[in-house]
């Protein structure tokens, strides 16, 4: 029997992370287990830590199945799928991986903004299917620079988006419960109040119960005709039925979406819109950033085992 502490790895991780974790922990690869209940039972007395992902989380039942757990380390920023109250009640620490993916997600937001505005999908197809030769120039699109940008969720990622947008000469506004001091951006109290004043509407709010449905039907209906809609937040933050209706009716000019409800089994209607750019919840999906995320997650796990202060504690 190994003398290393047990770690339940809930979601699949890159080999470089597993190899590094295996130096300090006995790994129980939950996502690979054919009989997950048997794995939990076998590890009941040896597993003291859980590694999970933001979209997978950890519920109270999982914590109860592993009563020696002392830390849940999330590979990602969002902890909305982790039952934080259950963790607190059981004395389990929770960490995430902020900052290391901020710039990457902001890059994705800008990419989606530009790809939607300039109809990157059509341009690519225009060459590949021979339309350029057969039909000549593709239809005109719209610009991003100089447009009015509204950001829902001006946290770390929202501010990084704003920094990039400023370099594009965009006029920036944001929504939030109260104004943030020291920012040269216009503040609106709600997404619905923000929506009529922007050309590009970008959602970067944190997920969780507090933001569920934050971008509601009223906000989507308040958007100007032809507005560009971008979401790098969570599918739960947006009223997806209202978004689909606005796309169906042509009220939204284009959209760039990295997140959805019911991922990865998203509503198939999204696939039918030629003016929507889709990404598979991959905003942080670069080798460099994923290595940084894995390193920070591992450092939190090791700090807990060694009795040192956690680097990025949520609970």
C-alpha positions, -999 to +999 in steps of 0.1 A: +000+000+000+013+034-009+023+058+019+013+088-003-020+105+004-048+097-019-061+122-045-094+117-063-090+132-098-126+139-108-121+153-143-095+144-170-062+163-167-033+165-191-005+139-187+019+165-175-003+173-145-009+137-137+028+129-138+035+158-114+007+150-090+017+113-089+050+124-072+031+134-041-002+116-043-017+082-050-040+091-079-076+077-082-087+086-117-125+090-112-133+099-148-119+066-160-136+044-134-161+020-148-175+015-112-173+049-096-190+039-064-165+011-059-136+035-064-151+058-037-156+029-013-121+017-019-107+051-013-129+061+017-100+059+042-071+069+020-083+098-001-077+131+016-080+155-014-101+160-045-091+176-078-121+188-099-130+212-127-152+242-127-178+227-149-179+194-129-176+206-093-181+185-062-214+179-043-221+170-007-226+134-016-191+131-030-177+148+002-196+124+024-183+094+004-148+106+012-149+117+048-112+122+052-111+149+024-095+181+036-092+200+003-110+204-030-088+220-056-105+233-087-088+234-120-104+266-131-117+299-117-154+290-115-164+272-083-202+274-088-205+237-093-188+230-059-211+229-029-193+255-009-216+254+021-212+217+023-175+221+022-176+247+050-198+225+071-173+197+068-141+217+073-130+212+037-109+239+021-116+249-015-092+266-039-093+277-076-069+290-102-075+327-107-053+352-125-034+326-145-062+323-171-074+359-170-055+371-201-063+340-221-101+344-215-099+381-224-081+371-256-109+347-264-135+374-258-118+397-283-114+369-308-151+361-306-160+398-309-140+402-340-149+368-356-186+376-351-184+412-364-163+403-394-181+370-401-150+349-400-170+318-407-184+332-440-150+345-451-133+311-446-161+293-464-161+319-492-126+308-501-130+271-495-162+266-514-151+286-545-174+315-539-146+340-542-139+329-578-175+323-587-192+353-570-165+378-563-162+397-531-180+384-500-208+405-484-196+434-463-194+430-425-191+455-396-162+469-376-152+464-340-129+493-334-146+525-322-178+507-313-195+509-279-187+479-257-207+469-227-192+444-202-213+424-178-190+414-150-161+437-145-139+414-124-104+403-134-115+391-168-138+420-175-111+445-167-087+426-190-113+427-218-117+464-212-079+470-214-079+453-248-110+471-260-095+504-251-067+497-275-094+493-302-107+527-294-139+513-280-161+534-257-165+511-227-194+508-202-202+481-177-230+469-154-227+461-117-244+467-084-223+498-077-196+518-096-160+507-092-138+537-083-110+549-105-123+535-138-129+556-169-159+535-178-196+544-177-215+524-150-250+510-153-267+492-124-281+463-145-274+445-178-308+457-190-299+493-182-265+488-200-279+471-231-294+500-250-262+520-249-238+495-265-231+479-299-212+450-285-225+432-254-199+410-236-207+387-207-178+379-184-196+376-150-187+347-126-211+318-126-231+305-096-265+310-080-260+348-076-256+354-113-280+327-127-302+345-153-284+378-147-286+386-184-323+381-186-349+385-213-353+422-205-315+428-211-316+408-244-347+426-256-331+460-247-301+454-271-300+476-302-309+458-335-278+443-350-259+442-317-231+417-313-235+393-283-204+376-267-204+352-238-172+339-221-188+335-187-212+306-180-242+294-198-263+298-167-257+336-166-277+342-198-314+334-205-306+311-233-342+308-245-343+346-249-309+346-267-321+319-291-353+338-298-333+371-305-310+352-329-340+335-346-357+368-351-326+385-364-325+411-336-290+402-327-266+409-356-240+383-346-228+363-316-196+347-303-203+320-277-178+299-257-203+287-230-238+272-231-264+255-209-262+217-208-226+216-221-215+197-241-250+187-253-258+222-263-291+233-279-288+222-316-305+254-328-272+272-322-257+252-350-282+266-375-272+303-373-246+314-399-239+345-379-228+327-347-193+317-339-191+287-315-163+276-292-164+245-269-158+263-236-122+266-245-113+302-235-085+290-213-075+262-237-039+269-245-009+248-235+007+276-216-024+285-196-034+250-188+001+243-175-001+274-153-036+262-140-023+227-133+007+241-114-014+264-092-038+236-085-010+213-075+007+239-053-026+244-034-029+206-029+007+203-017+003+233+006-027+217+023-008+184+027+023+201+040+004+224+064+013+256+046-010+285+038-031+279+006-023+302-023-058+309-036-084+298-010-121+302-016-132+285+016 
